[in-house]
């Protein structure tokens, strides 16, 4: 990929990664799109993102290209693999040749499955936000990683591999930020809904108190006592009783005719 076109595509990917403040946001779709960008930028066979909470996998997002392969290689990592290693250390796992890793018994289940899929090399980078690990991005490449002259079983990255790691880590950092922002957005949206419901409930109760006070020709405090006693005796939320009063249902009419006892 030409450098200028790669830069344009990376910019578009980062913008998309930041676009998480939406009620229609879907985590799996979001992770798939980021995996797609990673595959295109690095010309990889496939890629996938594993989200982890408290050591348990909570979500997968895999690239559209060879998605069954990517999902298979993420799912087989329950007992070890580049994703879990990167997540556990909080650091990237540099490109590793699958055959070399398999020969050295590194991630045996994962490497055996990767060989079946004709994957030559893999690497992973962590998703982390403010030091908190969220998961990992795993890239699967068709060719082997470039071996180190001194240590054939632990190949070191070439300049191209270093660029790939940096690009993948940039996408992973953007994803972590986007996911964190969406979590905050969801929390605030939930809180706003709860506050709005509490305000609406208070308005309904005040309206019901006024209706009862007028119907019974009593003060607002006495009307509230009657409302509360009815709710307690019938084991109903006071807001539900207030709604009945406003709607003029039969139970609410009976409440209006009752005289309150001691509070």
C-alpha positions as CSV (number, residue, x, y, z in Angstrom):
1,X,0.0,0.0,0.0
2,X,1.3,3.4,-0.9
3,X,2.3,5.6,2.1
4,X,-0.1,8.4,1.3
5,X,-3.1,6.1,0.8
6,X,-2.2,4.2,4.0
7,X,-2.1,7.5,5.9
8,X,-5.5,8.4,4.5
9,X,-6.9,5.0,5.4
10,X,-5.4,5.2,8.9
11,X,-7.0,8.7,9.4
12,X,-10.4,7.3,8.4
13,X,-10.0,4.4,10.7
14,X,-9.1,6.7,13.7
15,X,-12.1,8.9,13.0
16,X,-14.4,5.8,12.9
17,X,-12.8,4.5,16.1
18,X,-13.8,7.7,17.8
19,X,-17.4,7.6,16.7
20,X,-18.9,5.7,19.7
21,X,-21.3,8.3,21.2
22,X,-24.4,6.8,19.7
23,X,-27.5,5.0,21.0
24,X,-27.2,2.6,18.1
25,X,-23.6,1.7,18.9
26,X,-22.9,-2.1,18.6
27,X,-19.7,-3.4,20.1
28,X,-19.3,-6.4,17.7
29,X,-19.8,-4.3,14.6
30,X,-17.4,-1.7,16.0
31,X,-14.7,-4.3,16.6
32,X,-15.3,-5.9,13.2
33,X,-14.8,-2.6,11.4
34,X,-11.6,-1.9,13.3
35,X,-10.3,-5.4,12.5
36,X,-11.2,-4.7,8.8
37,X,-9.1,-1.5,8.9
38,X,-6.2,-3.4,10.5
39,X,-6.3,-6.1,7.8
40,X,-6.4,-3.5,5.0
41,X,-3.6,-1.4,6.5
42,X,-1.3,-4.4,7.1
43,X,-2.3,-6.6,4.2
44,X,-3.0,-9.3,6.7
45,X,-4.9,-12.6,6.2
46,X,-7.3,-11.7,9.1
47,X,-7.5,-9.9,12.4
48,X,-9.6,-10.0,15.5
49,X,-10.2,-8.3,18.8
50,X,-10.8,-10.0,22.1
51,X,-12.4,-8.0,24.9
52,X,-11.7,-9.4,28.4
53,X,-13.1,-8.4,31.8
54,X,-11.8,-10.0,35.0
55,X,-9.9,-12.6,33.1
56,X,-13.0,-13.7,31.2
57,X,-13.6,-13.2,27.5
58,X,-16.7,-11.0,27.0
59,X,-16.7,-10.2,23.3
60,X,-15.1,-11.0,19.9
61,X,-14.9,-8.9,16.9
62,X,-13.3,-10.4,13.8
63,X,-12.5,-9.1,10.3
64,X,-14.8,-9.6,7.4
65,X,-12.0,-11.2,5.5
66,X,-11.7,-14.8,6.6
67,X,-13.9,-14.2,9.6
68,X,-14.3,-17.9,10.4
69,X,-10.6,-18.3,10.5
70,X,-10.2,-15.3,12.8
71,X,-12.9,-16.3,15.1
72,X,-11.5,-19.9,15.3
73,X,-8.0,-18.5,16.2
74,X,-9.5,-16.2,18.9
75,X,-11.7,-18.9,20.5
76,X,-8.8,-21.4,20.7
77,X,-6.8,-19.1,22.9
78,X,-8.7,-19.9,26.1
79,X,-5.6,-21.7,27.4
80,X,-3.0,-19.5,25.9
81,X,-2.1,-17.4,22.8
82,X,-0.9,-14.0,21.7
83,X,-4.1,-12.2,22.8
84,X,-4.0,-13.5,26.4
85,X,-0.2,-12.9,26.6
86,X,-0.6,-9.3,25.4
87,X,-3.5,-8.7,27.7
88,X,-1.7,-10.2,30.7
89,X,1.5,-8.2,30.2
90,X,-0.1,-5.1,28.8
91,X,2.6,-5.1,26.2
92,X,2.7,-6.0,22.5
93,X,3.6,-9.5,21.4
94,X,6.0,-8.9,18.5
95,X,5.6,-10.9,15.3
96,X,6.1,-14.6,15.8
97,X,6.6,-17.3,13.2
98,X,3.9,-19.9,13.8
99,X,6.1,-22.9,12.9
100,X,8.9,-21.7,15.2
101,X,6.4,-21.1,18.1
102,X,4.9,-24.6,17.5
103,X,8.3,-26.2,17.5
104,X,9.1,-24.5,20.9
105,X,5.7,-25.6,22.3
106,X,4.6,-22.0,22.7
107,X,0.8,-21.8,22.7
108,X,0.5,-25.4,21.4
109,X,-3.3,-25.4,20.9
110,X,-3.2,-22.0,19.1
111,X,-0.2,-22.7,16.9
112,X,-1.6,-26.1,15.8
113,X,-4.8,-24.5,14.8
114,X,-3.0,-21.6,13.0
115,X,-0.9,-24.1,11.0
116,X,-4.1,-25.8,9.9
117,X,-5.2,-22.4,8.5
118,X,-1.9,-21.8,6.8
119,X,-1.1,-18.8,8.9
120,X,2.6,-18.0,8.8
121,X,3.0,-15.5,11.6
122,X,1.0,-13.5,14.1
123,X,1.3,-10.7,16.6
124,X,-0.9,-9.0,19.1
125,X,-1.2,-5.6,20.8
126,X,-3.1,-4.7,24.0
127,X,-6.2,-2.6,24.2
128,X,-5.6,-0.5,27.4
129,X,-7.0,2.7,28.8
130,X,-5.3,4.6,31.6
131,X,-3.3,1.5,32.5
132,X,-6.4,-0.8,32.6
133,X,-6.2,-3.7,30.1
134,X,-9.4,-4.2,28.1
135,X,-8.4,-6.9,25.7
136,X,-6.1,-7.4,22.7
137,X,-5.9,-7.0,18.9
138,X,-4.5,-10.1,17.1
139,X,-3.2,-10.0,13.6
140,X,-2.8,-13.1,11.4
141,X,-0.4,-12.9,8.5
142,X,0.2,-15.3,5.6
143,X,4.0,-15.1,5.6
144,X,6.5,-15.9,8.4
145,X,7.9,-13.2,10.7
146,X,11.5,-12.2,9.9
147,X,13.9,-14.3,12.0
148,X,16.6,-12.9,14.2
149,X,20.1,-14.0,13.2
150,X,20.9,-15.0,16.7
151,X,17.6,-16.6,17.9
152,X,15.7,-18.5,15.4
153,X,12.8,-19.5,17.7
154,X,12.2,-16.0,18.9
155,X,12.2,-13.9,15.7
156,X,12.6,-10.1,16.2
157,X,10.6,-7.6,14.1
158,X,11.9,-6.2,10.9
159,X,11.4,-2.5,10.2
160,X,8.2,-3.5,8.3
161,X,7.1,-5.5,11.3
162,X,7.8,-2.5,13.6
163,X,5.6,-0.4,11.4
164,X,2.9,-3.0,11.5
165,X,3.1,-3.1,15.3
166,X,2.9,0.7,15.6
167,X,-0.1,0.8,13.2
168,X,-1.9,-1.9,15.1
169,X,-1.2,-0.4,18.5
170,X,-2.5,3.0,17.2
171,X,-5.7,1.3,16.2
172,X,-5.9,-0.6,19.5
173,X,-5.4,2.6,21.5
174,X,-8.1,4.4,19.5
175,X,-10.4,1.5,20.1
176,X,-9.8,1.5,23.8
177,X,-10.5,5.2,23.9
178,X,-13.7,4.8,21.9
179,X,-14.9,1.9,24.0
180,X,-14.2,3.8,27.2
181,X,-16.0,6.9,25.9
182,X,-19.0,4.8,25.0
183,X,-19.1,3.3,28.4
184,X,-19.1,6.7,30.0
185,X,-21.7,7.9,27.5
186,X,-23.9,4.9,28.4
187,X,-23.5,5.5,32.1
188,X,-24.5,9.2,31.8
189,X,-27.4,8.3,29.5
190,X,-28.7,5.8,32.1
191,X,-28.3,8.3,34.9
192,X,-30.1,11.0,32.9
193,X,-33.0,8.5,32.3
194,X,-33.1,7.7,36.0
195,X,-33.2,11.4,37.0
196,X,-35.8,12.1,34.4
197,X,-38.0,9.3,35.7
198,X,-37.5,10.5,39.3
199,X,-38.6,14.0,38.3
200,X,-41.6,12.7,36.3
201,X,-42.6,10.5,39.3
202,X,-42.4,13.5,41.6
203,X,-44.6,15.5,39.3
204,X,-47.2,12.8,39.1
205,X,-47.2,12.5,42.9
206,X,-47.7,16.2,43.3
207,X,-50.5,16.2,40.7
208,X,-52.2,13.3,42.5
209,X,-51.9,15.0,45.9
210,X,-53.6,18.1,44.4
211,X,-56.4,16.1,43.0
212,X,-57.0,14.2,46.2
213,X,-56.8,17.4,48.3
214,X,-59.4,19.0,46.1
215,X,-61.6,15.9,46.1
216,X,-61.4,15.5,49.8
217,X,-61.2,19.2,50.6
218,X,-58.2,18.7,52.8
219,X,-54.7,20.0,52.8
220,X,-51.8,18.7,50.6
221,X,-50.1,17.0,53.6
222,X,-53.2,15.0,54.5
223,X,-53.7,14.0,50.8
224,X,-50.1,12.7,50.7
225,X,-50.6,10.7,53.9
226,X,-53.7,9.0,52.3
227,X,-51.7,8.3,49.1
228,X,-48.9,6.8,51.0
229,X,-51.1,4.7,53.3
230,X,-53.0,3.3,50.3
231,X,-49.7,2.4,48.6
232,X,-48.4,0.7,51.7
233,X,-51.6,-1.3,52.4
234,X,-51.8,-2.5,48.9
235,X,-48.0,-3.0,48.5
236,X,-47.8,-0.8,45.5
237,X,-45.2,1.8,44.5
238,X,-46.6,5.3,45.5
239,X,-45.9,6.5,41.9
240,X,-48.2,3.7,40.6
241,X,-51.0,4.8,43.0
242,X,-50.4,8.4,41.9
243,X,-50.8,7.4,38.3
244,X,-54.1,5.7,39.2
245,X,-55.3,8.8,40.9
246,X,-54.5,10.9,37.8
247,X,-56.1,8.4,35.5
248,X,-59.2,8.1,37.7
249,X,-59.2,4.3,38.0
250,X,-61.5,2.6,40.5
251,X,-58.8,2.0,43.1
252,X,-57.8,5.6,43.0
253,X,-61.5,6.6,43.4
254,X,-61.7,4.4,46.5
255,X,-58.6,6.0,47.9
256,X,-60.2,9.4,47.4
257,X,-63.1,8.5,49.5
258,X,-61.0,7.1,52.3
259,X,-60.0,9.1,55.4
260,X,-56.3,8.7,56.3
261,X,-55.4,7.1,59.6
262,X,-52.2,7.8,61.6
263,X,-49.1,8.3,59.5
